[in-house]
Amino acid sequence: MDYTLTDHARKRCVRRGIKESWIREMKLEFDPTADAAYFEISSTPVERTEEIEPGINADYDTEGHLISIEVLSVSKRKLSEHLE
């Protein structure tokens, strides 16, 4: 499944100073079979990937900018206390 940002979310990003070109590139994918989510901020080529915590991987470009995040075992994760 692919998701796009709503108009409300897009406006919030613009207010926070996120470049319009980046907003157009952002996408969120969820694969229920793999139980994985992938949030792509930019389609820039990946230079390196780091596991930032077990089951959460972050991709960075050649300049060290975060370009995507992959979350594995989504259904088994506990919500953060401030999100509950």
MARMAR-475913 format. One record per residue: residue in three letters; residue number from 0; x negated, y negated, z negated of N, C-alpha, C, O in turn. Coordinates in nm, 2 decimals, padded with zeros to 4 digits, always signed. Atoms other than C-alpha are relative to their C-alpha. Layout:
<rs>
@residu->Ala | num->NUM | n_xx->X | n_yy->Y | n_zz->Z | ca_xx->X | ca_yy->Y | ca_zz->Z | c_xx->X | c_yy->Y | c_zz->Z | o_xx->X | o_yy->Y | o_zz->Z
...
</rs>
This chain:
<rs>
@residu->Met | num->0 | n_xx->-00.08 | n_yy->+00.12 | n_zz->+00.00 | ca_xx->+00.00 | ca_yy->+00.00 | ca_zz->+00.00 | c_xx->-00.09 | c_yy->-00.12 | c_zz->+00.00 | o_xx->-00.19 | o_yy->-00.13 | o_zz->-00.07
@residu->Asp | num->1 | n_xx->+00.07 | n_yy->+00.13 | n_zz->+00.00 | ca_xx->-00.12 | ca_yy->-00.35 | ca_zz->+00.08 | c_xx->+00.09 | c_yy->-00.10 | c_zz->-00.05 | o_xx->+00.21 | o_yy->-00.10 | o_zz->-00.03
@residu->Tyr | num->2 | n_xx->-00.08 | n_yy->+00.11 | n_zz->+00.06 | ca_xx->-00.01 | ca_yy->-00.66 | ca_zz->-00.10 | c_xx->-00.06 | c_yy->-00.13 | c_zz->+00.05 | o_xx->-00.18 | o_yy->-00.14 | o_zz->+00.06
@residu->Thr | num->3 | n_xx->+00.05 | n_yy->+00.14 | n_zz->-00.03 | ca_xx->-00.04 | ca_yy->-01.03 | ca_zz->-00.01 | c_xx->+00.04 | c_yy->-00.09 | c_zz->-00.11 | o_xx->+00.14 | o_yy->-00.06 | o_zz->-00.18
@residu->Leu | num->4 | n_xx->-00.04 | n_yy->+00.09 | n_zz->+00.11 | ca_xx->-00.03 | ca_yy->-01.32 | ca_zz->-00.24 | c_xx->+00.13 | c_yy->-00.07 | c_zz->+00.03 | o_xx->+00.16 | o_yy->-00.11 | o_zz->+00.14
@residu->Thr | num->5 | n_xx->-00.12 | n_yy->+00.07 | n_zz->-00.02 | ca_xx->+00.30 | ca_yy->-01.49 | ca_zz->-00.30 | c_xx->-00.04 | c_yy->-00.15 | c_zz->+00.02 | o_xx->-00.15 | o_yy->-00.19 | o_zz->-00.01
@residu->Asp | num->6 | n_xx->+00.03 | n_yy->+00.15 | n_zz->-00.01 | ca_xx->+00.33 | ca_yy->-01.87 | ca_zz->-00.23 | c_xx->-00.04 | c_yy->-00.06 | c_zz->-00.13 | o_xx->-00.13 | o_yy->-00.14 | o_zz->-00.14
@residu->His | num->7 | n_xx->+00.03 | n_yy->+00.05 | n_zz->+00.13 | ca_xx->+00.33 | ca_yy->-01.93 | ca_zz->-00.60 | c_xx->-00.15 | c_yy->+00.03 | c_zz->-00.04 | o_xx->-00.22 | o_yy->-00.06 | o_zz->-00.09
@residu->Ala | num->8 | n_xx->+00.14 | n_yy->-00.04 | n_zz->+00.03 | ca_xx->+00.00 | ca_yy->-01.73 | ca_zz->-00.65 | c_xx->-00.10 | c_yy->-00.08 | c_zz->+00.08 | o_xx->-00.20 | o_yy->-00.12 | o_zz->+00.03
@residu->Arg | num->9 | n_xx->+00.09 | n_yy->+00.07 | n_zz->-00.09 | ca_xx->-00.15 | ca_yy->-01.90 | ca_zz->-00.35 | c_xx->-00.02 | c_yy->-00.15 | c_zz->-00.05 | o_xx->-00.14 | o_yy->-00.20 | o_zz->-00.05
@residu->Lys | num->10 | n_xx->+00.01 | n_yy->+00.14 | n_zz->+00.05 | ca_xx->-00.07 | ca_yy->-02.25 | ca_zz->-00.49 | c_xx->-00.09 | c_yy->-00.01 | c_zz->-00.13 | o_xx->-00.17 | o_yy->-00.10 | o_zz->-00.15
@residu->Arg | num->11 | n_xx->+00.08 | n_yy->-00.01 | n_zz->+00.12 | ca_xx->-00.22 | ca_yy->-02.15 | ca_zz->-00.83 | c_xx->-00.15 | c_yy->+00.01 | c_zz->+00.03 | o_xx->-00.24 | o_yy->-00.05 | o_zz->-00.03
@residu->Cys | num->12 | n_xx->+00.14 | n_yy->-00.02 | n_zz->-00.04 | ca_xx->-00.54 | ca_yy->-02.04 | ca_zz->-00.66 | c_xx->-00.06 | c_yy->-00.14 | c_zz->+00.06 | o_xx->-00.17 | o_yy->-00.18 | o_zz->+00.02
@residu->Val | num->13 | n_xx->+00.04 | n_yy->+00.13 | n_zz->-00.05 | ca_xx->-00.56 | ca_yy->-02.38 | ca_zz->-00.47 | c_xx->-00.03 | c_yy->-00.10 | c_zz->-00.11 | o_xx->-00.13 | o_yy->-00.17 | o_zz->-00.11
@residu->Arg | num->14 | n_xx->+00.01 | n_yy->+00.09 | n_zz->+00.11 | ca_xx->-00.51 | ca_yy->-02.57 | ca_zz->-00.79 | c_xx->-00.13 | c_yy->+00.03 | c_zz->-00.08 | o_xx->-00.19 | o_yy->-00.06 | o_zz->-00.14
@residu->Arg | num->15 | n_xx->+00.12 | n_yy->-00.04 | n_zz->+00.08 | ca_xx->-00.80 | ca_yy->-02.38 | ca_zz->-00.95 | c_xx->-00.13 | c_yy->-00.01 | c_zz->+00.09 | o_xx->-00.24 | o_yy->+00.02 | o_zz->+00.04
@residu->Gly | num->16 | n_xx->+00.11 | n_yy->+00.03 | n_zz->-00.08 | ca_xx->-01.03 | ca_yy->-02.48 | ca_zz->-00.66 | c_xx->-00.05 | c_yy->+00.12 | c_zz->+00.09 | o_xx->-00.16 | o_yy->+00.11 | o_zz->+00.14
@residu->Ile | num->17 | n_xx->+00.04 | n_yy->-00.11 | n_zz->-00.09 | ca_xx->-01.04 | ca_yy->-02.15 | ca_zz->-00.47 | c_xx->+00.02 | c_yy->-00.04 | c_zz->+00.14 | o_xx->+00.13 | o_yy->-00.09 | o_zz->+00.18
@residu->Lys | num->18 | n_xx->-00.01 | n_yy->+00.05 | n_zz->-00.14 | ca_xx->-01.11 | ca_yy->-02.22 | ca_zz->-00.10 | c_xx->+00.11 | c_yy->+00.07 | c_zz->+00.07 | o_xx->+00.14 | o_yy->+00.19 | o_zz->+00.05
@residu->Glu | num->19 | n_xx->-00.12 | n_yy->-00.06 | n_zz->-00.08 | ca_xx->-00.81 | ca_yy->-02.17 | ca_zz->+00.13 | c_xx->-00.05 | c_yy->+00.11 | c_zz->+00.09 | o_xx->+00.03 | o_yy->+00.21 | o_zz->+00.10
@residu->Ser | num->20 | n_xx->+00.04 | n_yy->-00.11 | n_zz->-00.09 | ca_xx->-01.02 | ca_yy->-01.95 | ca_zz->+00.36 | c_xx->-00.02 | c_yy->+00.13 | c_zz->-00.08 | o_xx->+00.01 | o_yy->+00.23 | o_zz->-00.02
@residu->Trp | num->21 | n_xx->+00.01 | n_yy->-00.12 | n_zz->+00.08 | ca_xx->-01.09 | ca_yy->-01.71 | ca_zz->+00.07 | c_xx->+00.14 | c_yy->+00.05 | c_zz->-00.03 | o_xx->+00.16 | o_yy->+00.17 | o_zz->-00.03
@residu->Ile | num->22 | n_xx->-00.13 | n_yy->-00.05 | n_zz->+00.04 | ca_xx->-00.72 | ca_yy->-01.70 | ca_zz->-00.02 | c_xx->+00.06 | c_yy->+00.08 | c_zz->+00.12 | o_xx->+00.12 | o_yy->+00.18 | o_zz->+00.09
@residu->Arg | num->23 | n_xx->-00.05 | n_yy->-00.07 | n_zz->-00.12 | ca_xx->-00.63 | ca_yy->-01.59 | ca_zz->+00.34 | c_xx->-00.06 | c_yy->+00.14 | c_zz->+00.00 | o_xx->+00.00 | o_yy->+00.23 | o_zz->+00.05
@residu->Glu | num->24 | n_xx->+00.07 | n_yy->-00.13 | n_zz->-00.01 | ca_xx->-00.89 | ca_yy->-01.31 | ca_zz->+00.31 | c_xx->+00.04 | c_yy->+00.10 | c_zz->-00.11 | o_xx->+00.02 | o_yy->+00.22 | o_zz->-00.10
@residu->Met | num->25 | n_xx->-00.02 | n_yy->-00.08 | n_zz->+00.11 | ca_xx->-00.78 | ca_yy->-01.18 | ca_zz->-00.03 | c_xx->+00.11 | c_yy->+00.11 | c_zz->+00.03 | o_xx->+00.21 | o_yy->+00.08 | o_zz->+00.10
@residu->Lys | num->26 | n_xx->-00.10 | n_yy->-00.10 | n_zz->-00.01 | ca_xx->-00.59 | ca_yy->-00.85 | ca_zz->-00.04 | c_xx->-00.02 | c_yy->+00.10 | c_zz->-00.12 | o_xx->-00.12 | o_yy->+00.12 | o_zz->-00.18
@residu->Leu | num->27 | n_xx->+00.00 | n_yy->-00.10 | n_zz->+00.11 | ca_xx->-00.49 | ca_yy->-00.59 | ca_zz->-00.30 | c_xx->+00.06 | c_yy->+00.13 | c_zz->+00.06 | o_xx->+00.16 | o_yy->+00.13 | o_zz->+00.13
@residu->Glu | num->28 | n_xx->-00.04 | n_yy->-00.13 | n_zz->-00.05 | ca_xx->-00.46 | ca_yy->-00.22 | ca_zz->-00.21 | c_xx->+00.02 | c_yy->+00.09 | c_zz->-00.12 | o_xx->-00.06 | o_yy->+00.09 | o_zz->-00.21
@residu->Phe | num->29 | n_xx->-00.02 | n_yy->-00.10 | n_zz->+00.10 | ca_xx->-00.32 | ca_yy->+00.05 | ca_zz->-00.43 | c_xx->+00.03 | c_yy->+00.14 | c_zz->+00.07 | o_xx->+00.12 | o_yy->+00.14 | o_zz->+00.16
@residu->Asp | num->30 | n_xx->-00.02 | n_yy->-00.13 | n_zz->-00.06 | ca_xx->-00.35 | ca_yy->+00.42 | ca_zz->-00.34 | c_xx->+00.05 | c_yy->+00.09 | c_zz->-00.11 | o_xx->-00.02 | o_yy->+00.13 | o_zz->-00.20
@residu->Pro | num->31 | n_xx->-00.05 | n_yy->-00.08 | n_zz->+00.11 | ca_xx->-00.11 | ca_yy->+00.62 | ca_zz->-00.56 | c_xx->-00.05 | c_yy->+00.14 | c_zz->+00.00 | o_xx->-00.06 | o_yy->+00.20 | o_zz->-00.11
@residu->Thr | num->32 | n_xx->+00.06 | n_yy->-00.13 | n_zz->+00.00 | ca_xx->-00.26 | ca_yy->+00.95 | ca_zz->-00.45 | c_xx->-00.13 | c_yy->+00.00 | c_zz->-00.07 | o_xx->-00.16 | o_yy->+00.09 | o_zz->-00.15
@residu->Ala | num->33 | n_xx->+00.13 | n_yy->+00.01 | n_zz->+00.06 | ca_xx->-00.61 | ca_yy->+00.84 | ca_zz->-00.55 | c_xx->+00.01 | c_yy->-00.06 | c_zz->-00.14 | o_xx->-00.09 | o_yy->-00.06 | o_zz->-00.21
@residu->Asp | num->34 | n_xx->-00.02 | n_yy->+00.08 | n_zz->+00.13 | ca_xx->-00.47 | ca_yy->+00.64 | ca_zz->-00.85 | c_xx->-00.11 | c_yy->-00.10 | c_zz->-00.01 | o_xx->-00.17 | o_yy->-00.12 | o_zz->-00.11
@residu->Ala | num->35 | n_xx->+00.11 | n_yy->+00.10 | n_zz->+00.00 | ca_xx->-00.70 | ca_yy->+00.36 | ca_zz->-00.75 | c_xx->+00.05 | c_yy->-00.13 | c_zz->+00.06 | o_xx->+00.14 | o_yy->-00.13 | o_zz->+00.15
@residu->Ala | num->36 | n_xx->-00.04 | n_yy->+00.13 | n_zz->-00.05 | ca_xx->-00.66 | ca_yy->-00.01 | ca_zz->-00.69 | c_xx->-00.13 | c_yy->-00.07 | c_zz->+00.05 | o_xx->-00.24 | o_yy->-00.05 | o_zz->+00.00
@residu->Tyr | num->37 | n_xx->+00.11 | n_yy->+00.07 | n_zz->-00.06 | ca_xx->-00.89 | ca_yy->-00.23 | ca_zz->-00.47 | c_xx->+00.04 | c_yy->-00.14 | c_zz->+00.02 | o_xx->+00.13 | o_yy->-00.17 | o_zz->+00.10
@residu->Phe | num->38 | n_xx->-00.03 | n_yy->+00.14 | n_zz->-00.02 | ca_xx->-00.89 | ca_yy->-00.61 | ca_zz->-00.49 | c_xx->-00.12 | c_yy->-00.06 | c_zz->+00.08 | o_xx->-00.23 | o_yy->-00.06 | o_zz->+00.03
@residu->Glu | num->39 | n_xx->+00.11 | n_yy->+00.06 | n_zz->-00.09 | ca_xx->-01.09 | ca_yy->-00.77 | ca_zz->-00.20 | c_xx->+00.02 | c_yy->-00.15 | c_zz->+00.00 | o_xx->+00.12 | o_yy->-00.20 | o_zz->+00.04
@residu->Ile | num->40 | n_xx->+00.00 | n_yy->+00.14 | n_zz->+00.00 | ca_xx->-01.17 | ca_yy->-01.13 | ca_zz->-00.24 | c_xx->-00.05 | c_yy->-00.06 | c_zz->+00.13 | o_xx->+00.00 | o_yy->-00.16 | o_zz->+00.18
@residu->Ser | num->41 | n_xx->+00.06 | n_yy->+00.04 | n_zz->-00.13 | ca_xx->-01.38 | ca_yy->-01.16 | ca_zz->+00.08 | c_xx->-00.03 | c_yy->+00.12 | c_zz->+00.08 | o_xx->-00.07 | o_yy->+00.23 | o_zz->+00.02
@residu->Ser | num->42 | n_xx->+00.04 | n_yy->-00.11 | n_zz->-00.09 | ca_xx->-01.45 | ca_yy->-00.94 | ca_zz->+00.38 | c_xx->-00.15 | c_yy->-00.01 | c_zz->+00.03 | o_xx->-00.20 | o_yy->+00.07 | o_zz->+00.12
@residu->Thr | num->43 | n_xx->+00.15 | n_yy->+00.00 | n_zz->-00.02 | ca_xx->-01.82 | ca_yy->-01.03 | ca_zz->+00.35 | c_xx->-00.06 | c_yy->+00.13 | c_zz->-00.03 | o_xx->-00.01 | o_yy->+00.21 | o_zz->-00.11
@residu->Pro | num->44 | n_xx->+00.07 | n_yy->-00.13 | n_zz->+00.02 | ca_xx->-02.05 | ca_yy->-00.73 | ca_zz->+00.38 | c_xx->-00.05 | c_yy->+00.02 | c_zz->-00.14 | o_xx->-00.10 | o_yy->-00.08 | o_zz->-00.21
@residu->Val | num->45 | n_xx->+00.05 | n_yy->-00.03 | n_zz->+00.14 | ca_xx->-02.14 | ca_yy->-00.56 | ca_zz->+00.05 | c_xx->-00.15 | c_yy->+00.03 | c_zz->+00.00 | o_xx->-00.20 | o_yy->+00.10 | o_zz->+00.08
@residu->Glu | num->46 | n_xx->+00.14 | n_yy->-00.02 | n_zz->+00.02 | ca_xx->-02.50 | ca_yy->-00.58 | ca_zz->-00.06 | c_xx->-00.03 | c_yy->+00.10 | c_zz->-00.10 | o_xx->-00.12 | o_yy->+00.18 | o_zz->-00.09
@residu->Arg | num->47 | n_xx->+00.02 | n_yy->-00.09 | n_zz->+00.12 | ca_xx->-02.47 | ca_yy->-00.40 | ca_zz->-00.39 | c_xx->+00.13 | c_yy->+00.02 | c_zz->-00.07 | o_xx->+00.22 | o_yy->-00.06 | o_zz->-00.07
@residu->Thr | num->48 | n_xx->-00.11 | n_yy->-00.03 | n_zz->+00.08 | ca_xx->-02.22 | ca_yy->-00.23 | ca_zz->-00.61 | c_xx->-00.05 | c_yy->+00.03 | c_zz->-00.14 | o_xx->-00.15 | o_yy->+00.10 | o_zz->-00.16
@residu->Glu | num->49 | n_xx->+00.03 | n_yy->-00.03 | n_zz->+00.14 | ca_xx->-02.23 | ca_yy->-00.22 | ca_zz->-00.99 | c_xx->+00.12 | c_yy->+00.05 | c_zz->-00.07 | o_xx->+00.24 | o_yy->+00.00 | o_zz->-00.05
@residu->Glu | num->50 | n_xx->-00.11 | n_yy->-00.05 | n_zz->+00.08 | ca_xx->-02.02 | ca_yy->-00.02 | ca_zz->-01.23 | c_xx->+00.00 | c_yy->-00.10 | c_zz->-00.12 | o_xx->-00.09 | o_yy->-00.09 | o_zz->-00.20
@residu->Ile | num->51 | n_xx->+00.00 | n_yy->+00.10 | n_zz->+00.11 | ca_xx->-01.91 | ca_yy->-00.30 | ca_zz->-01.48 | c_xx->+00.05 | c_yy->+00.06 | c_zz->-00.12 | o_xx->+00.03 | o_yy->+00.01 | o_zz->-00.23
@residu->Glu | num->52 | n_xx->-00.04 | n_yy->-00.09 | n_zz->+00.11 | ca_xx->-01.74 | ca_yy->-00.04 | ca_zz->-01.70 | c_xx->+00.04 | c_yy->+00.13 | c_zz->+00.06 | o_xx->+00.07 | o_yy->+00.13 | o_zz->+00.18
@residu->Pro | num->53 | n_xx->-00.03 | n_yy->-00.13 | n_zz->-00.06 | ca_xx->-01.65 | ca_yy->+00.32 | ca_zz->-01.66 | c_xx->+00.13 | c_yy->-00.01 | c_zz->+00.09 | o_xx->+00.23 | o_yy->-00.05 | o_zz->+00.04
@residu->Gly | num->54 | n_xx->-00.11 | n_yy->+00.00 | n_zz->-00.09 | ca_xx->-01.42 | ca_yy->+00.35 | ca_zz->-01.35 | c_xx->+00.03 | c_yy->-00.14 | c_zz->+00.06 | o_xx->+00.14 | o_yy->-00.15 | o_zz->+00.13
@residu->Ile | num->55 | n_xx->-00.03 | n_yy->+00.13 | n_zz->-00.06 | ca_xx->-01.44 | ca_yy->-00.02 | ca_zz->-01.26 | c_xx->-00.13 | c_yy->-00.04 | c_zz->+00.07 | o_xx->-00.24 | o_yy->-00.07 | o_zz->+00.01
@residu->Asn | num->56 | n_xx->+00.11 | n_yy->+00.03 | n_zz->-00.08 | ca_xx->-01.68 | ca_yy->-00.11 | ca_zz->-00.98 | c_xx->+00.01 | c_yy->-00.14 | c_zz->+00.07 | o_xx->+00.12 | o_yy->-00.17 | o_zz->+00.11
@residu->Ala | num->57 | n_xx->+00.00 | n_yy->+00.14 | n_zz->-00.06 | ca_xx->-01.77 | ca_yy->-00.46 | ca_zz->-00.85 | c_xx->-00.10 | c_yy->+00.00 | c_zz->+00.11 | o_xx->-00.22 | o_yy->+00.04 | o_zz->+00.10
@residu->Asp | num->58 | n_xx->+00.08 | n_yy->+00.01 | n_zz->-00.12 | ca_xx->-01.91 | ca_yy->-00.53 | ca_zz->-00.51 | c_xx->-00.05 | c_yy->-00.15 | c_zz->+00.01 | o_xx->+00.03 | o_yy->-00.24 | o_zz->-00.02
@residu->Tyr | num->59 | n_xx->+00.05 | n_yy->+00.13 | n_zz->-00.01 | ca_xx->-02.14 | ca_yy->-00.83 | ca_zz->-00.45 | c_xx->-00.07 | c_yy->-00.02 | c_zz->+00.14 | o_xx->-00.11 | o_yy->+00.08 | o_zz->+00.20
@residu->Asp | num->60 | n_xx->+00.06 | n_yy->+00.03 | n_zz->-00.12 | ca_xx->-02.27 | ca_yy->-01.00 | ca_zz->-00.14 | c_xx->-00.15 | c_yy->-00.03 | c_zz->-00.02 | o_xx->-00.20 | o_yy->-00.02 | o_zz->-00.13
@residu->Thr | num->61 | n_xx->+00.14 | n_yy->+00.03 | n_zz->+00.01 | ca_xx->-02.63 | ca_yy->-01.10 | ca_zz->-00.06 | c_xx->-00.04 | c_yy->-00.11 | c_zz->-00.09 | o_xx->-00.15 | o_yy->-00.12 | o_zz->-00.14
@residu->Glu | num->62 | n_xx->+00.02 | n_yy->+00.12 | n_zz->+00.09 | ca_xx->-02.60 | ca_yy->-01.42 | ca_zz->-00.26 | c_xx->+00.04 | c_yy->+00.03 | c_zz->-00.14 | o_xx->+00.03 | o_yy->-00.06 | o_zz->-00.23
@residu->Gly | num->63 | n_xx->-00.04 | n_yy->-00.03 | n_zz->+00.14 | ca_xx->-02.47 | ca_yy->-01.24 | ca_zz->-00.57 | c_xx->+00.14 | c_yy->-00.03 | c_zz->-00.03 | o_xx->+00.18 | o_yy->-00.02 | o_zz->-00.15
@residu->His | num->64 | n_xx->-00.14 | n_yy->+00.03 | n_zz->+00.03 | ca_xx->-02.11 | ca_yy->-01.35 | ca_zz->-00.53 | c_xx->+00.09 | c_yy->+00.13 | c_zz->+00.00 | o_xx->+00.07 | o_yy->+00.22 | o_zz->+00.08
@residu->Leu | num->65 | n_xx->-00.09 | n_yy->-00.11 | n_zz->+00.01 | ca_xx->-01.84 | ca_yy->-01.11 | ca_zz->-00.64 | c_xx->+00.10 | c_yy->+00.00 | c_zz->+00.13 | o_xx->+00.16 | o_yy->-00.11 | o_zz->+00.16
@residu->Ile | num->66 | n_xx->-00.09 | n_yy->+00.00 | n_zz->-00.12 | ca_xx->-01.64 | ca_yy->-01.00 | ca_zz->-00.33 | c_xx->+00.11 | c_yy->+00.11 | c_zz->-00.01 | o_xx->+00.21 | o_yy->+00.10 | o_zz->+00.07
@residu->Ser | num->67 | n_xx->-00.11 | n_yy->-00.10 | n_zz->+00.02 | ca_xx->-01.43 | ca_yy->-00.70 | ca_zz->-00.45 | c_xx->-00.02 | c_yy->+00.07 | c_zz->-00.13 | o_xx->-00.13 | o_yy->+00.08 | o_zz->-00.19
@residu->Ile | num->68 | n_xx->-00.01 | n_yy->-00.08 | n_zz->+00.13 | ca_xx->-01.33 | ca_yy->-00.49 | ca_zz->-00.75 | c_xx->+00.08 | c_yy->+00.12 | c_zz->+00.03 | o_xx->+00.19 | o_yy->+00.11 | o_zz->+00.09
@residu->Glu | num->69 | n_xx->-00.07 | n_yy->-00.12 | n_zz->-00.01 | ca_xx->-01.23 | ca_yy->-00.13 | ca_zz->-00.75 | c_xx->+00.03 | c_yy->+00.06 | c_zz->-00.14 | o_xx->-00.06 | o_yy->+00.06 | o_zz->-00.22
@residu->Val | num->70 | n_xx->-00.03 | n_yy->-00.05 | n_zz->+00.13 | ca_xx->-01.04 | ca_yy->+00.02 | ca_zz->-01.04 | c_xx->+00.05 | c_yy->+00.14 | c_zz->+00.02 | o_xx->+00.15 | o_yy->+00.16 | o_zz->+00.10
@residu->Leu | num->71 | n_xx->-00.04 | n_yy->-00.14 | n_zz->-00.01 | ca_xx->-01.01 | ca_yy->+00.40 | ca_zz->-01.07 | c_xx->+00.08 | c_yy->+00.04 | c_zz->-00.12 | o_xx->+00.08 | o_yy->-00.02 | o_zz->-00.22
@residu->Ser | num->72 | n_xx->-00.09 | n_yy->-00.05 | n_zz->+00.11 | ca_xx->-00.76 | ca_yy->+00.60 | ca_zz->-01.28 | c_xx->+00.09 | c_yy->-00.11 | c_zz->-00.05 | o_xx->+00.10 | o_yy->-00.13 | o_zz->-00.18
@residu->Val | num->73 | n_xx->-00.09 | n_yy->+00.11 | n_zz->+00.04 | ca_xx->-00.52 | ca_yy->+00.30 | ca_zz->-01.29 | c_xx->+00.10 | c_yy->+00.04 | c_zz->-00.10 | o_xx->+00.12 | o_yy->-00.03 | o_zz->-00.20
@residu->Ser | num->74 | n_xx->-00.12 | n_yy->-00.04 | n_zz->+00.09 | ca_xx->-00.23 | ca_yy->+00.49 | ca_zz->-01.45 | c_xx->-00.04 | c_yy->+00.04 | c_zz->-00.14 | o_xx->+00.04 | o_yy->+00.05 | o_zz->-00.23
@residu->Lys | num->75 | n_xx->+00.05 | n_yy->-00.04 | n_zz->+00.13 | ca_xx->-00.45 | ca_yy->+00.61 | ca_zz->-01.73 | c_xx->-00.06 | c_yy->-00.11 | c_zz->-00.09 | o_xx->-00.10 | o_yy->-00.09 | o_zz->-00.20
@residu->Arg | num->76 | n_xx->+00.06 | n_yy->+00.11 | n_zz->+00.08 | ca_xx->-00.57 | ca_yy->+00.27 | ca_zz->-01.84 | c_xx->+00.10 | c_yy->-00.07 | c_zz->-00.09 | o_xx->+00.22 | o_yy->-00.08 | o_zz->-00.06
@residu->Lys | num->77 | n_xx->-00.08 | n_yy->+00.07 | n_zz->+00.10 | ca_xx->-00.44 | ca_yy->+00.09 | ca_zz->-02.14 | c_xx->+00.00 | c_yy->-00.15 | c_zz->+00.03 | o_xx->-00.11 | o_yy->-00.21 | o_zz->+00.07
@residu->Leu | num->78 | n_xx->-00.01 | n_yy->+00.14 | n_zz->-00.02 | ca_xx->-00.32 | ca_yy->-00.27 | ca_zz->-02.10 | c_xx->-00.08 | c_yy->-00.07 | c_zz->-00.11 | o_xx->-00.08 | o_yy->-00.03 | o_zz->-00.22
@residu->Ser | num->79 | n_xx->+00.07 | n_yy->+00.09 | n_zz->+00.10 | ca_xx->-00.53 | ca_yy->-00.54 | ca_zz->-02.27 | c_xx->+00.10 | c_yy->-00.05 | c_zz->-00.10 | o_xx->+00.22 | o_yy->-00.07 | o_zz->-00.06
@residu->Glu | num->80 | n_xx->-00.09 | n_yy->+00.05 | n_zz->+00.10 | ca_xx->-00.37 | ca_yy->-00.66 | ca_zz->-02.59 | c_xx->+00.07 | c_yy->-00.13 | c_zz->+00.04 | o_xx->+00.19 | o_yy->-00.15 | o_zz->+00.01
@residu->His | num->81 | n_xx->-00.06 | n_yy->+00.13 | n_zz->-00.03 | ca_xx->-00.31 | ca_yy->-01.01 | ca_zz->-02.45 | c_xx->+00.10 | c_yy->+00.02 | c_zz->+00.12 | o_xx->+00.17 | o_yy->-00.08 | o_zz->+00.16
@residu->Leu | num->82 | n_xx->-00.09 | n_yy->-00.02 | n_zz->-00.11 | ca_xx->-00.12 | ca_yy->-00.86 | ca_zz->-02.15 | c_xx->+00.13 | c_yy->+00.08 | c_zz->-00.04 | o_xx->+00.22 | o_yy->+00.08 | o_zz->+00.03
@residu->Glu | num->83 | n_xx->-00.12 | n_yy->-00.08 | n_zz->+00.04 | ca_xx->+00.12 | ca_yy->-00.64 | ca_zz->-02.35 | c_xx->+00.11 | c_yy->-00.09 | c_zz->-00.05 | o_xx->+00.21 | o_yy->-00.04 | o_zz->-00.09
</rs>
